[in-house]
Amino acid sequence: MTRRPVAVFLDRDGTVMEDAHYIKSPDQVRLIPGAAAAVKRINDAKIPVIVVTNQSGIGRGMFTVKDYEAVKTRFESLLAREGAHVDASYYCPDHPSATGPSKCRKPATQMFEEAIRDFKLNPADVAYVGDRWRDVAASKKLGGRGIMIASHMTTEEDRRKAEEDGIKTAPSLQEAVDMLFGLTEKDGPA
């Protein structure tokens, strides 16, 4: 996919907001510097921004769906303060150690497939952006373009798998958006 995507799937924790490990309080929500501006650029291009996030703390009993919703509300209000918004959010509460096998937990593709259906998208025309290989792996199964962002949560195995899959990397969400919009020469592994 070399043209602009028709939708961008974003991981939340570690991509748009700081990953606070099993965040359950709205007070813990901190946007990554520059992330809201990057989301706003996508919004301004009239491209839907769809958050797809694993929230295994629910399945593990570390926080509730109500806690997740409160964090989501705070996250979206912080984006709105900077003129950005999310068009939809999908989450998976599962973790294999607590809930058994999961069809929604990334790298599984169920949440992406639901969003593709809900938004009537051609999977070849979407982009997947996240800080872990599991966030972008769906690009190989469903089509579209994956860009992995290097964060403190990105492991060497994530980097290896992304490289093996031909998934590009970027040092930030801003630079990933540059890549999606064709504004950078740096379109190779970072």
Disulfide bonds with the S-S distance in Angstrom:
Cys92-Cys104 2.05
